Amino acid sequence: MDKNIEKWSTMKEVQEYLGVGRESIMQWISKRNMPAYKVGRLWKFKLSEVDDWIRSGGAAESSEEKDS
């Protein structure tokens, strides 16, 4: 088995990694195309993809959200 294969992360691990709550992550998945994969009833993530998404501005506040 290749030791360089990145393991899948759980919702809880991503919450801890980013320091945000479950609701924020669920909104990012539905409204901002956060990279996430549904496996049965569970959400799974690759932290490298989440990092790339954040660096590209995926989690940045939009002007319409600041107004509401």
Secondary structure by P-SEA (a helix, b strand, c coil): ccccbbbbbcaaaaaaaacccaaaaaaaaacccccccccccbbbbcaaaaaaaaaacccccccccccc
